[in-house]
Amino acid sequence: MNELDQILSLEFKKEVADRYFGFRKLIEDDIKAYNEQLLVSFRHLEQTIGLDLIRLYILLKHPNLIEKFFKLTGLEDNIFFDPYLLESPTIKKRVFYGYHSKGLTKRKRFTHLFLQIYKELDQYLESYDYTLQKLISEQETITEEIKLFYKNNDLSSILGFFRNLDSGGIAPSVAATGETQAEGDARLARKMRVQQPQAVDKILPTMKPLKSFKSIKSPLIQLIHQAFEQQGRPDIQHLCN
């Protein structure tokens, strides 16, 4: 290979390599941004939906009432539930801090606080479901990007092409390890392969919005009053101070 051919070969290989690693970097940046969104969404889940569920668990207190609540509202899993939460006075104070209880009677204050938190939870769940669908769509897009990238950029074929370009088409030799250069290229390509993004449902639980408040208002109020009575008609006003 003369000097001009070598220069052209180097320029061509640089162009191919720049394109390969440029596209790869774009995909890796998309995966990084996606993973960051997953982390932010998980933290948001804990700080909004998680805390509201804990507040409602504490107000319902009894496991049988919590189970009724889930069946009534359409929630499928008692996520964030821990029996310890129902008994810890410190946690109760912390999770209700800043809320305001309205009403002239203990029953009214208890009911108002429960419904206030319930409606807040409903809004959070709607927002969360929207975010979840966006993340699923993003995951699918990145998966397709990776498939298309490797369809158009097979690293082992690129390395083999470069080698043939330099050797003038001479057959690949056998390395000291006993594998051909083509086999070594394929092994390197597997090692460098971009990993698929983590599935959304492996990190974030699927939680649909609550049933319409109007459709369950009457039985929900009954459930709240049942919880109030079973706890000895507590005055929750002190929790909100």
Number of C-alpha atoms within 10 A of each C-alpha: 11 6 8 9 11 13 12 11 16 14 12 13 17 12 11 15 15 12 13 18 12 12 16 19 12 12 18 17 12 18 21 13 12 19 17 12 14 20 14 11 18 16 12 14 17 13 11 16 21 18 17 23 19 23 22 20 23 23 23 25 20 15 13 9 18 20 16 14 20 14 12 17 17 15 16 12 13 14 13 14 16 11 12 9 17 20 12 11 10 9 16 18 14 11 16 22 13 11 14 16 22 14 13 8 10 17 17 15 18 23 23 17 22 20 17 13 17 18 14 14 21 20 14 19 19 15 13 22 15 13 15 21 13 12 20 13 13 17 21 14 13 18 17 12 17 19 13 11 16 14 9 9 17 14 19 19 14 17 20 19 14 16 17 14 15 15 12 9 11 10 12 14 11 13 11 7 7 10 12 15 18 18 16 18 18 18 13 14 17 12 9 10 14 15 10 14 18 13 13 19 11 8 12 14 13 14 17 17 18 18 13 11 14 8 11 12 13 10 12 18 14 12 19 22 18 14 22 20 12 14 13 8 14 16 15 18 17 12 17 16 12
